[in-house]
């Protein structure tokens, strides 16, 4: 299986970033950060405390 790269789907990446931006702004106002990453073909979402770096929630 070919691994996807950001530059292969610039329109989709830009749409996701613009959709997530308001949520990210809100979370930062309450000292939280939102991270997305791909692990073994699965999208992992992590919410961290910006002050301590502690993981508050991770899915999956």
C-alpha positions in Angstrom: 0.0 0.0 0.0 1.3 3.4 -0.9 1.7 5.9 1.9 -0.2 9.2 1.4 1.8 12.4 1.5 0.5 15.9 2.3 1.5 17.3 -1.1 -0.5 14.6 -3.0 -3.8 16.0 -1.6 -3.3 19.7 -1.1 -7.0 20.6 -1.4 -8.1 18.0 1.1 -5.4 19.0 3.6 -6.3 22.7 3.3 -10.0 21.9 3.9 -9.2 19.8 7.0 -6.9 22.5 8.4 -9.5 25.2 7.8 -12.2 23.1 9.5 -10.0 22.4 12.5 -8.7 25.9 13.0 -11.7 27.2 15.0 -11.6 24.2 17.3 -7.9 24.6 17.8 -8.3 28.2 18.6 -10.9 27.4 21.3 -8.8 24.6 22.8 -5.8 26.9 23.0 -7.9 29.5 24.9 -8.5 26.8 27.6 -4.8 25.7 27.5 -5.3 22.6 25.4 -3.8 21.4 22.1 -5.2 19.1 19.5 -2.9 16.7 17.5 -3.7 14.4 14.6 -1.3 11.8 13.4 -1.4 8.6 11.4 -0.2 5.3 13.0 -0.4 2.1 11.0 -3.2 3.5 8.8 -5.3 4.7 11.7 -5.8 8.4 12.5 -4.9 9.1 16.1 -6.3 12.2 17.8 -4.7 13.5 21.0 -5.7 16.3 23.4 -2.9 17.7 25.5 -2.7 20.1 28.4 -0.5 23.0 27.0 0.9 23.8 30.4 2.1 20.3 31.5 2.2 18.4 28.2 0.0 15.7 29.8 -2.2 13.7 27.4 -5.8 14.4 28.5 -7.5 12.2 25.9 -6.4 10.0 23.0 -8.5 8.2 20.4 -8.2 5.4 19.6 
